[in-house]
Amino acid sequence: MSAEKKVYDLPELRGKERVFADREEAGRVLAGMLEKYRGSNALVLAIPAGGVPVAAVLAEELGLELDVAVVSKITLPWTTEAGYGAVAFDGTVLLNQELISYYGLTEEEIEEGRQKTAAKVARRVKELRGDRPFPELKGRPVILVDDGLASGFTMLTAIKALKKLGTDRIIVAVPTAHWGALERVAPYVEAIYCPNIRSGWRFAVADAYELWYDVSEEEMKKLLL
């Protein structure tokens, strides 16, 4: 099935910036698009950090169980803004070979980045989930939430990890995304709900929001209680 047939957006928000006041409003917009899951056995899984405020509102609005799927991008050695892969809660790693070649990263740099990110993920899992077993995933829709998709690699890593755990129905819900990222992710999921789709060479998730800030671990812990 083509990406177009799996992606649901809001035509009036296409190509626009500053369409959400904050992540909470974005969560409410997504909840409206996912109304059919209200009161179902669907599980909402937030990707930290920015996905947690979005997912918390979405889960509360629809009366769904909320949990977290810890995944973090492996950032470039000289900036924390851009990444070339990601590490998931179970150790799953996905690397963007195209970017690795483009930046000429060495094996040593890649391994150092992977180890640093894996340590960050392990610490976050302990902080946000403790020793709780992962919720039952088989036979139920899993709604995977982040605050946006730029390249889609972090989301793909989460999807890969969840499929290893037996998840057979994954629905991606993100307030904003680049069309290229949606095309990359769509083949691996049942559907994608994304109210604000943009394209072009310049894209930043933050541009969809009036209020943008780094979500702290304290805020995440409060929202996940």
N, C-alpha and C positions, 0 to 999 in steps of 0.2 A: 504494500500500500504506500502511495506517495506521501510525502510530508504534509502536503496541503490538506489531505483528507484526515490527517490525525491531529492537526493543529486548530484550536478554537481561539479566536481573538475577539476584540471589540473594534469593528471597523472605524468607529469615530476616534479611536486613539492611535491608529496606525501612523507611524512616522513622527509622532509628536514627543516633545520633551516636557518635563515638569508636570506630569499628568496626575501624580499622587502627592498629597500633602506630606505623607510619611509612610513608613512600612505598615503601620496599623491600618491606614486607609486602604492600602494596596491589598491587605489581607481581606478586608471587607468586600472589595471588588471581586476578588477571586472566589470568595464564599458565594457571592451571587451567581457566578458562572458554574459553580459546582453544586448547586442546589439539589441535584438528584441524589447526592450522597448523604443528605441530611438524615441523621438518626440511623445510619446504616452501620455495618461492622467495619467500615473502612478505617484504616489507620493512617494518621497524618504523621509523617516523619520530616522533621526540620533539619536542614543542613546549616550548621552554625558557620559564622555567627549571625550574619544578616538575615538568614532564613527563619530564625527563631521567632522574632516579633511578628512576621508575616504569618507563619504557621500557627502561632498561638491564637491569633484572632480568627483565622480560618477554622480551626478546630472548635473553638468556643461557639462561634456563630452556627456551626452545623451540628454541634453536639457529638463530636467525634473524639476518639482517643488520640492523645498527643504524645509523641516521643521524639527522640533525636537520633539522626544518623550522622555521626561525626566524620567529616571528610574535610581535608584542607589542601589547598593548592601548594605545590612546590614552587617557591618564588625564585626569580632570577637572583644571582649572587649580589647584584648591584642595586636592586630595588625590590620592595615588598609589594609593589602595585601590580606587577605582571608575573604570571607563572608559566611553567612549561610542562605541567603535569599535576597529579594529585595523589594523595594517599588516603585510603579509607580506614574505618574503624577496625577492620579485620586484617589489615596489612595489604590489601589490594592496592597495587600501584598502576597508574596509567600515565604514560609519557607521550608528549607531543613531539614526535621525532622531527617534524618539519621545523618547529621552533628551535629545537636542539641544534639542528644543522645550521639554521639561519644565524644563530648567535655563536656558533662554534664552541659550544660547551664541552668541556673535557669529561672523561669518565669519572675523574676524581671530584669535579664540581657537582656532577649529577648525583653521585653516591652521597656526598656530603649534604646536598639538598634533601635527598630522600630520607636520610637518617634524622636530620633536624626536623623535618616535617612529621615523620613517624613518631618522634618523641613528643611533639606538640599534640598530635592526635591522641596518643595514649594518655597524656595528662588531661586532655579535655574529656575523654571518655570517663576517666575516673571522677572528674569534677562534676560532670553533667549526668552521668548514669550510675556511678558507683558500681556496685556488684550486681545490680538488677539483671536478670536474664532478659534477652531480647524478646519483645512480644511475638506471639505466634503470627507468622506471615503467610503461611500457605492457605489458599482458599479464600483470601480476602483482598479487597483492593487496597493498595498502598499508595497514598498520595504523597509524593516526594516534593518538598517545598524549599525553594531558595528565594532570595530577593531579586535575582536576575541572572541571566546567562549572557556572558560575553563570548567566550569560546565554546563553552559547554563541556569542557574536559572534567571539571569537578563533578558535574552532574553525571557524566558517563561513568566516572569511577564509583560513585554511589550506587548507580544502577547495577554495575558489574558485581559489587559486593553483595547487594541485596539478592541478586539472582543466585549467588552461591549459597545463600541461606534458604533457598526454595521459593522465593517470591515469584508468583506467576502472573500477577496483575499490577503493573506499575503505571500510575498516572502522574505526570509531572505538572506542577502548578507553580508558575513564576509570574510575577507582575510584569516584567519587561525582559526582552531578549533581542539579540541580533538574529536576523533570519538565518544566517549561516549556521549559528549554533543550534537552532531548532531543527534544521535539516540534518545536522550531525547526530542529534539525540533521537529524533522521531523513529528511526528504524528499530529501536530497542525498547520502546514503550507502547502501551495501549493507546494513550492519548496525551496531548499537551494542551494545557489551558494557559494562555498568555495574553492578557488584555492589550498590552502595548508592544507591538512588534516594530522594530526599526531595522534599517539596513544602511549600507554605505561604509566607507573606509574608516570613519571615525565613530567609535561607539564606547560609551561608558554607562554602566548600570546606574551610577549615581545621578545621571542626567534625567532619569525618569521621576526623581523625587525633589520636592521643594526642601524638605529637611533630610539631610544625609549625615550620618555620624557612624563611628565605629561602635558596634554593640559590645558591651563589656560582658565578661563572664558572670559578674554579679547579676546583671539584667537577665541574662539567659537563664540562670539558676532560678530566679524568681518566677519567670514565665513558665518554666517547666515543672514547677512544684504541683 
